[in-house]
Amino acid sequence: MASVKVEKRAKIKRRIRKKVFGTSAKPRLSVFRSNKQIYAQIIDDNNGVTLASASSYKNKAAEGKSKSEVAAIVGKDVAEKASKAGVETVVFDRNGYQYHGRVKALAEGAREGGLKF
């Protein structure tokens, strides 16, 4: 049985995904965070394709830093990969998480990296 916290986040996530949809012109930047890692991917929902992705897992630049600093590094990394894939603007999908802490740090890192949203 899932915990109340997990069910609550799933409900929020469903509500957000009704509104947030990534197209070829403006793909979706989706964020997932676990207790130790943070992951980001840029997704074209029309074609069901991941255009770029980045994570803190086995990221050499992230070693020895706080979780928020690591999230900012991942944000810059995904923005760099997105620009190589030809993506400039995205729709931000916080995936049911509050826009706070690591999620906010990743978004600001992506903006520093050149993504617009």
Backbone as JSON Lines, residues from 0, in Angstrom:
{"i":0,"aa":"M","n":[0.84,-1.18,0.0],"ca":[0.0,0.0,0.0],"c":[0.88,1.24,0.0]}
{"i":1,"aa":"A","n":[0.59,2.16,-0.87],"ca":[1.37,3.4,-0.99],"c":[1.07,4.32,0.19]}
{"i":2,"aa":"S","n":[2.05,5.11,0.53],"ca":[1.87,6.04,1.64],"c":[1.0,7.22,1.2]}
{"i":3,"aa":"V","n":[0.51,7.94,2.18],"ca":[-0.34,9.11,1.92],"c":[0.45,10.15,1.13]}
{"i":4,"aa":"K","n":[1.72,10.3,1.47],"ca":[2.57,11.3,0.8],"c":[2.72,10.98,-0.69]}
{"i":5,"aa":"V","n":[2.93,9.71,-1.0],"ca":[3.09,9.29,-2.4],"c":[1.79,9.49,-3.17]}
{"i":6,"aa":"E","n":[0.66,9.13,-2.56],"ca":[-0.64,9.3,-3.21],"c":[-0.95,10.77,-3.46]}
{"i":7,"aa":"K","n":[-0.61,11.62,-2.5],"ca":[-0.85,13.06,-2.64],"c":[-0.04,13.63,-3.8]}
{"i":8,"aa":"R","n":[1.24,13.22,-3.9],"ca":[2.09,13.7,-4.99],"c":[1.56,13.21,-6.33]}
{"i":9,"aa":"A","n":[1.1,11.96,-6.38],"ca":[0.56,11.41,-7.62],"c":[-0.67,12.2,-8.08]}
{"i":10,"aa":"K","n":[-1.5,12.61,-7.15],"ca":[-2.69,13.4,-7.47],"c":[-2.29,14.77,-8.02]}
{"i":11,"aa":"I","n":[-1.31,15.4,-7.39],"ca":[-0.81,16.69,-7.86],"c":[-0.2,16.53,-9.25]}
{"i":12,"aa":"K","n":[0.55,15.45,-9.44],"ca":[1.2,15.19,-10.73],"c":[0.18,15.03,-11.85]}
{"i":13,"aa":"R","n":[-0.9,14.31,-11.59],"ca":[-1.97,14.14,-12.59],"c":[-2.59,15.49,-12.94]}
{"i":14,"aa":"R","n":[-2.81,16.32,-11.95],"ca":[-3.4,17.64,-12.18],"c":[-2.48,18.51,-13.03]}
{"i":15,"aa":"I","n":[-1.18,18.45,-12.77],"ca":[-0.21,19.24,-13.54],"c":[-0.13,18.73,-14.98]}
{"i":16,"aa":"R","n":[-0.1,17.41,-15.16],"ca":[0.1,16.83,-16.49],"c":[-1.11,17.04,-17.4]}
{"i":17,"aa":"K","n":[-2.27,17.39,-16.83],"ca":[-3.41,17.75,-17.67],"c":[-3.12,19.02,-18.44]}
{"i":18,"aa":"K","n":[-2.35,19.91,-17.82],"ca":[-2.09,21.23,-18.4],"c":[-0.76,21.31,-19.14]}
{"i":19,"aa":"V","n":[0.25,20.59,-18.67],"ca":[1.61,20.7,-19.22],"c":[1.81,19.61,-20.26]}
{"i":20,"aa":"F","n":[2.09,20.03,-21.5],"ca":[2.28,19.09,-22.6],"c":[3.42,19.6,-23.47]}
{"i":21,"aa":"G","n":[4.37,18.75,-23.77],"ca":[5.52,19.14,-24.58],"c":[5.29,18.86,-26.05]}
{"i":22,"aa":"T","n":[5.57,19.84,-26.89],"ca":[5.45,19.68,-28.34],"c":[6.84,19.66,-28.95]}
{"i":23,"aa":"S","n":[6.9,19.53,-30.26],"ca":[8.19,19.56,-30.95],"c":[8.81,20.94,-30.84]}
{"i":24,"aa":"A","n":[7.99,21.98,-30.92],"ca":[8.49,23.35,-30.84],"c":[8.86,23.73,-29.42]}
{"i":25,"aa":"K","n":[8.1,23.23,-28.45],"ca":[8.33,23.59,-27.04],"c":[8.2,22.33,-26.19]}
{"i":26,"aa":"P","n":[9.28,21.54,-26.07],"ca":[9.21,20.29,-25.32],"c":[9.11,20.52,-23.81]}
{"i":27,"aa":"R","n":[8.87,19.43,-23.09],"ca":[8.65,19.47,-21.65],"c":[9.94,19.1,-20.92]}
{"i":28,"aa":"L","n":[10.33,19.91,-19.93],"ca":[11.47,19.62,-19.07],"c":[10.92,18.98,-17.8]}
{"i":29,"aa":"S","n":[11.09,17.67,-17.68],"ca":[10.55,16.91,-16.56],"c":[11.65,16.65,-15.53]}
{"i":30,"aa":"V","n":[11.3,16.8,-14.26],"ca":[12.25,16.64,-13.16],"c":[11.8,15.47,-12.28]}
{"i":31,"aa":"F","n":[12.75,14.62,-11.91],"ca":[12.5,13.58,-10.92],"c":[13.6,13.67,-9.87]}
{"i":32,"aa":"R","n":[13.19,13.63,-8.61],"ca":[14.2,13.63,-7.56],"c":[13.94,12.46,-6.63]}
{"i":33,"aa":"S","n":[15.02,11.78,-6.29],"ca":[14.97,10.74,-5.27],"c":[15.64,11.31,-4.03]}
{"i":34,"aa":"N","n":[15.82,10.5,-3.02],"ca":[16.47,11.01,-1.82],"c":[17.92,11.41,-2.06]}
{"i":35,"aa":"K","n":[18.59,10.72,-2.98],"ca":[20.02,10.98,-3.21],"c":[20.32,11.66,-4.54]}
{"i":36,"aa":"Q","n":[19.54,11.38,-5.57],"ca":[19.85,11.84,-6.92],"c":[18.77,12.78,-7.44]}
{"i":37,"aa":"I","n":[19.09,13.44,-8.56],"ca":[18.09,14.24,-9.28],"c":[18.3,14.02,-10.77]}
{"i":38,"aa":"Y","n":[17.19,13.92,-11.48],"ca":[17.22,13.61,-12.91],"c":[16.36,14.63,-13.66]}
{"i":39,"aa":"A","n":[16.76,14.94,-14.89],"ca":[15.98,15.85,-15.72],"c":[16.01,15.33,-17.15]}
{"i":40,"aa":"Q","n":[14.86,15.41,-17.81],"ca":[14.82,15.06,-19.23],"c":[13.92,16.0,-19.99]}
{"i":41,"aa":"I","n":[14.28,16.22,-21.24],"ca":[13.5,17.07,-22.13],"c":[12.77,16.14,-23.09]}
{"i":42,"aa":"I","n":[11.43,16.22,-23.06],"ca":[10.59,15.24,-23.73],"c":[9.68,15.92,-24.75]}
{"i":43,"aa":"D","n":[9.62,15.34,-25.95],"ca":[8.64,15.73,-26.96],"c":[7.47,14.76,-26.84]}
{"i":44,"aa":"D","n":[6.37,15.21,-26.25],"ca":[5.22,14.33,-26.0],"c":[4.46,13.96,-27.27]}
{"i":45,"aa":"N","n":[4.53,14.79,-28.3],"ca":[3.86,14.46,-29.56],"c":[4.42,13.19,-30.16]}
{"i":46,"aa":"N","n":[5.74,13.07,-30.17],"ca":[6.4,11.92,-30.76],"c":[6.82,10.88,-29.73]}
{"i":47,"aa":"G","n":[6.7,11.19,-28.44],"ca":[7.09,10.26,-27.38],"c":[8.58,10.02,-27.34]}
{"i":48,"aa":"V","n":[9.37,11.09,-27.54],"ca":[10.82,10.96,-27.64],"c":[11.49,11.84,-26.59]}
{"i":49,"aa":"T","n":[12.52,11.29,-25.95],"ca":[13.36,12.08,-25.05],"c":[14.46,12.71,-25.89]}
{"i":50,"aa":"L","n":[14.52,14.04,-25.88],"ca":[15.49,14.77,-26.7],"c":[16.84,14.93,-25.99]}
{"i":51,"aa":"A","n":[16.8,15.11,-24.67],"ca":[18.03,15.28,-23.89],"c":[17.74,14.87,-22.46]}
{"i":52,"aa":"S","n":[18.78,14.42,-21.76],"ca":[18.61,14.07,-20.36],"c":[19.92,14.27,-19.62]}
{"i":53,"aa":"A","n":[19.8,14.47,-18.31],"ca":[20.96,14.63,-17.45],"c":[20.59,14.17,-16.05]}
{"i":54,"aa":"S","n":[21.58,13.72,-15.3],"ca":[21.31,13.29,-13.93],"c":[22.55,13.49,-13.08]}
{"i":55,"aa":"S","n":[22.35,13.39,-11.78],"ca":[23.46,13.51,-10.85],"c":[24.14,12.16,-10.64]}
{"i":56,"aa":"Y","n":[23.54,11.1,-11.14],"ca":[24.09,9.76,-10.97],"c":[25.39,9.61,-11.74]}
{"i":57,"aa":"K","n":[26.45,9.31,-11.06],"ca":[27.79,9.15,-11.64],"c":[28.26,10.41,-12.37]}
{"i":58,"aa":"N","n":[27.89,11.58,-11.84],"ca":[28.31,12.85,-12.41],"c":[29.55,13.32,-11.64]}
{"i":59,"aa":"K","n":[30.68,13.37,-12.31],"ca":[31.95,13.72,-11.66],"c":[31.96,15.14,-11.11]}
{"i":60,"aa":"A","n":[31.29,16.07,-11.78],"ca":[31.27,17.47,-11.34],"c":[30.45,17.65,-10.06]}
{"i":61,"aa":"A","n":[29.61,16.67,-9.73],"ca":[28.7,16.8,-8.6],"c":[29.27,16.25,-7.29]}
{"i":62,"aa":"E","n":[30.41,15.6,-7.34],"ca":[30.95,14.97,-6.14],"c":[31.36,16.0,-5.09]}
{"i":63,"aa":"G","n":[30.95,15.76,-3.85],"ca":[31.35,16.6,-2.74],"c":[30.58,17.89,-2.59]}
{"i":64,"aa":"K","n":[29.47,18.04,-3.3],"ca":[28.68,19.26,-3.23],"c":[27.34,18.96,-2.57]}
{"i":65,"aa":"S","n":[26.64,20.02,-2.15],"ca":[25.32,19.83,-1.55],"c":[24.31,19.43,-2.63]}
{"i":66,"aa":"K","n":[23.17,18.92,-2.21],"ca":[22.15,18.46,-3.16],"c":[21.65,19.6,-4.04]}
{"i":67,"aa":"S","n":[21.5,20.79,-3.49],"ca":[21.04,21.93,-4.28],"c":[22.07,22.36,-5.3]}
{"i":68,"aa":"E","n":[23.34,22.34,-4.93],"ca":[24.42,22.67,-5.87],"c":[24.47,21.64,-6.99]}
{"i":69,"aa":"V","n":[24.27,20.38,-6.65],"ca":[24.26,19.31,-7.64],"c":[23.09,19.5,-8.6]}
{"i":70,"aa":"A","n":[21.93,19.9,-8.07],"ca":[20.76,20.13,-8.92],"c":[21.02,21.25,-9.92]}
{"i":71,"aa":"A","n":[21.71,22.3,-9.49],"ca":[22.04,23.4,-10.4],"c":[22.98,22.92,-11.5]}
{"i":72,"aa":"I","n":[23.93,22.07,-11.15],"ca":[24.86,21.5,-12.14],"c":[24.09,20.66,-13.17]}
{"i":73,"aa":"V","n":[23.15,19.85,-12.69],"ca":[22.34,19.02,-13.59],"c":[21.5,19.91,-14.51]}
{"i":74,"aa":"G","n":[20.96,21.01,-13.97],"ca":[20.19,21.95,-14.78],"c":[21.02,22.54,-15.91]}
{"i":75,"aa":"K","n":[22.25,22.96,-15.59],"ca":[23.13,23.51,-16.62],"c":[23.47,22.44,-17.66]}
{"i":76,"aa":"D","n":[23.69,21.22,-17.18],"ca":[24.05,20.11,-18.06],"c":[22.92,19.79,-19.04]}
{"i":77,"aa":"V","n":[21.69,19.74,-18.53],"ca":[20.56,19.43,-19.42],"c":[20.32,20.59,-20.4]}
{"i":78,"aa":"A","n":[20.57,21.82,-19.97],"ca":[20.42,22.97,-20.88],"c":[21.46,22.91,-22.0]}
{"i":79,"aa":"E","n":[22.67,22.5,-21.67],"ca":[23.73,22.37,-22.68],"c":[23.37,21.29,-23.7]}
{"i":80,"aa":"K","n":[22.89,20.14,-23.2],"ca":[22.5,19.06,-24.1],"c":[21.29,19.44,-24.95]}
{"i":81,"aa":"A","n":[20.4,20.24,-24.38],"ca":[19.22,20.7,-25.12],"c":[19.61,21.63,-26.26]}
{"i":82,"aa":"S","n":[20.56,22.52,-26.0],"ca":[20.99,23.44,-27.05],"c":[21.66,22.67,-28.2]}
{"i":83,"aa":"K","n":[22.37,21.58,-27.88],"ca":[22.96,20.74,-28.93],"c":[21.87,20.05,-29.75]}
{"i":84,"aa":"A","n":[20.73,19.76,-29.09],"ca":[19.61,19.11,-29.77],"c":[18.72,20.13,-30.48]}
{"i":85,"aa":"G","n":[19.05,21.42,-30.35],"ca":[18.29,22.46,-31.04],"c":[17.08,22.96,-30.27]}
{"i":86,"aa":"V","n":[17.07,22.8,-28.97],"ca":[15.94,23.23,-28.14],"c":[16.33,24.49,-27.38]}
{"i":87,"aa":"E","n":[15.49,25.53,-27.49],"ca":[15.76,26.78,-26.78],"c":[14.73,27.06,-25.7]}
{"i":88,"aa":"T","n":[13.45,26.76,-25.97],"ca":[12.39,27.02,-25.0],"c":[11.73,25.7,-24.6]}
{"i":89,"aa":"V","n":[11.33,25.6,-23.34],"ca":[10.7,24.39,-22.82],"c":[9.54,24.77,-21.91]}
{"i":90,"aa":"V","n":[8.72,23.77,-21.6],"ca":[7.67,23.89,-20.59],"c":[8.18,23.13,-19.38]}
{"i":91,"aa":"F","n":[8.15,23.76,-18.21],"ca":[8.7,23.13,-17.0],"c":[7.66,22.26,-16.33]}
{"i":92,"aa":"D","n":[8.0,20.99,-16.13],"ca":[7.15,20.02,-15.45],"c":[7.82,19.65,-14.14]}
{"i":93,"aa":"R","n":[7.3,20.19,-13.03],"ca":[7.93,19.94,-11.74],"c":[7.54,18.58,-11.17]}
{"i":94,"aa":"N","n":[6.65,17.87,-11.87],"ca":[6.35,16.47,-11.57],"c":[5.72,16.26,-10.19]}
{"i":95,"aa":"G","n":[4.96,17.23,-9.71],"ca":[4.29,17.07,-8.42],"c":[5.09,17.56,-7.24]}
{"i":96,"aa":"Y","n":[6.34,17.93,-7.46],"ca":[7.17,18.45,-6.38],"c":[6.93,19.95,-6.23]}
{"i":97,"aa":"Q","n":[7.15,20.47,-5.03],"ca":[7.05,21.91,-4.83],"c":[8.19,22.59,-5.57]}
{"i":98,"aa":"Y","n":[7.92,23.79,-6.09],"ca":[8.97,24.59,-6.73],"c":[9.79,25.22,-5.62]}
{"i":99,"aa":"H","n":[10.71,24.44,-5.08],"ca":[11.42,24.81,-3.87],"c":[12.66,23.93,-3.77]}
{"i":100,"aa":"G","n":[13.72,24.44,-3.2],"ca":[14.9,23.61,-2.95],"c":[15.57,23.12,-4.21]}
{"i":101,"aa":"R","n":[15.71,21.79,-4.32],"ca":[16.44,21.19,-5.44],"c":[15.75,21.4,-6.78]}
{"i":102,"aa":"V","n":[14.42,21.36,-6.8],"ca":[13.69,21.56,-8.05],"c":[13.91,22.99,-8.55]}
{"i":103,"aa":"K","n":[13.85,23.95,-7.64],"ca":[14.08,25.35,-7.99],"c":[15.53,25.55,-8.45]}
{"i":104,"aa":"A","n":[16.49,24.92,-7.77],"ca":[17.9,25.04,-8.14],"c":[18.14,24.48,-9.54]}
{"i":105,"aa":"L","n":[17.49,23.35,-9.86],"ca":[17.64,22.77,-11.2],"c":[17.07,23.72,-12.25]}
{"i":106,"aa":"A","n":[15.91,24.31,-11.98],"ca":[15.28,25.23,-12.93],"c":[16.16,26.45,-13.15]}
{"i":107,"aa":"E","n":[16.71,27.0,-12.08],"ca":[17.57,28.18,-12.22],"c":[18.86,27.83,-12.94]}
{"i":108,"aa":"G","n":[19.4,26.63,-12.7],"ca":[20.59,26.18,-13.43],"c":[20.31,26.02,-14.9]}
{"i":109,"aa":"A","n":[19.13,25.52,-15.25],"ca":[18.76,25.38,-16.66],"c":[18.61,26.73,-17.32]}
{"i":110,"aa":"R","n":[18.06,27.71,-16.57],"ca":[17.94,29.07,-17.11],"c":[19.32,29.68,-17.33]}
{"i":111,"aa":"E","n":[20.23,29.46,-16.4],"ca":[21.61,29.95,-16.57],"c":[22.27,29.31,-17.78]}
{"i":112,"aa":"G","n":[21.93,28.05,-18.03],"ca":[22.48,27.33,-19.17],"c":[21.92,27.77,-20.51]}
{"i":113,"aa":"G","n":[20.85,28.58,-20.49],"ca":[20.33,29.13,-21.73],"c":[18.92,28.7,-22.09]}
{"i":114,"aa":"L","n":[18.28,27.84,-21.3],"ca":[16.91,27.46,-21.6],"c":[15.94,28.55,-21.19]}
{"i":115,"aa":"K","n":[14.88,28.7,-21.95],"ca":[13.87,29.7,-21.64],"c":[12.57,28.99,-21.29]}
{"i":116,"aa":"F","n":[12.0,29.35,-20.14],"ca":[10.68,28.86,-19.72],"c":[10.1,29.74,-18.66]}
